[in-house]
Amino acid sequence: MTVLEVIRSATGYLEKNGVEDARLNAEHLLAHTLGKKKRLDLYMEFDRPLSDAERAPLRDLVRLRAQGQPLQHLLGSAEFHGREFRCDARALVPRPETEQLVELALQRAKMQEISTILDVGTGSGVIAVTLALDLPQAHVTAVDFSPVALELARENAEQLGASVTFMQANLLPEGTEAFDMIVANLPYIPAGEIPTLSREVQCDPVSALDGGADGLDLVRELIERGHSRLTDGGWMIHEIGHDQAARVAELFATHGYREIAVHRDYSEVERFVSAVR
């Protein structure tokens, strides 16, 4: 079978098993097994015959993808804000919307002098590492309660050459240090909705999804506790669920924050809420 024939065969199998963007998935998986840096490199080899030895690894990966394993786990990496990060079951697969959280933070950093940033619930470290690389003048601290997630985050920081201080903590690091900016993509899925999520999302750690009864347990706690850990004029921003903006804005108001703003993602969903101490 040629490269093109293998892609078509894998695409058909994935489609039958309910995988969205089946052709794109098939191309990524084949490129990965053949050691290509980009799937588009395959387009120059559509007519090349593949040996059974070359096709064998793809069969296993396609089977796992058809069973619902995330593409990023099978590839071992995910692209985020123009960089490749290690990605596996130790932490949440980075979402495209979270790139906008980083963009909002970078925009704010250009508006005022930001020297200290805290990333709460860092997971694989994509937010903290990106901010550290794009804001070399800032000191970035990242916390997570999961030791395996922190292990993955440290691997990403080392791989990409980012200077980040990682700590295991429940929302906030010990001490009284105040930060110019706190960013957070905390679990925000209501516990009762988790069984209804896609197969791929359910491969993420439950602890990275479960936000309690209304999805806002950790968001609520960070807004309350985090007020005293911001400098005067310090900025906090949360990524949240599609129907949570009004409630999160109210939480900020209740705890004395000002300049509360709701920001939409590229799909026009109210995805982020920011406020100033």
C-alpha positions, 0 to 999 in steps of 0.5 A: 500500500502507498502512503495515500492508500494507508491514509485513506484506509486509516481515515475510513476506520477512524470515521467508522469509530466516531473520530472527528477530523479522521483524515487529519488524525490519520495523517498526524499518526502516520507522520509520527510513525514515519518520523516526519516533523510535519504531516504535510511532509507526507504529501510529497510521498503519497505514491511511496509504497510502505512496507509492513514494518512501516505500517505495523506501528500505525495499526496500533496507534489507529486502534487506540485512537479509535477507542478514544485515546487523545491524539496528543497522548498518542503523539506524546506532544501538543502544540501550544502558542507556537511551541511543542509541549510534552503531553500525556495522561499526567495532566490536562491536554492543552486546549486552544482557548487557553492560548487566549488566556495567555494572550490576555496576560501578555496584553496586560503585561504590555500595559503595566510593569509585571515582574511577578506572575503566579500560574495556579493549577499549572498542569502540564505547565503550558501557561507558565512556560509560555509566559516565562519565555515571552516575558523574560523580565518576569519571575513566574511561579507555578503551583499544582497539587498533583506531583505527576502534573508538576513532573510533566510541567518541569519536563516541559520547562527544561525542554523549552529552556524556561525559567519557572519556579514550580511548587506543590500547593493547594491553590496558593504557595505558602507564605505571603508573597504578593504577585502582580498577576495571577492566572488560572485555568482551574477545573470548572466542569460540574461534577455531574457533567463529567460522565457526559464528556467526550471519550477523549476528555475523559482520558484527562485526570478527573482532578483536572476537570471536576470543579464541584457541584457547580463547577466553581469550587476552586475558582471561588476559593482562589478569588477569595484567598487570592485577593491578599496575594495580589499587589495593589493594581494586581490582575487576576484572570480565570478561564471558565465554563461557557455559562459561568461568566456572570457568576464569576464576575459576581464573585469578584465583586463580592470580594472587593475586586474592581475593573471586572471584565468578561472576555470572549474567546474566538468562538464568541463564548464568554470564556475568561473573567479578569479583575484588579485588586 
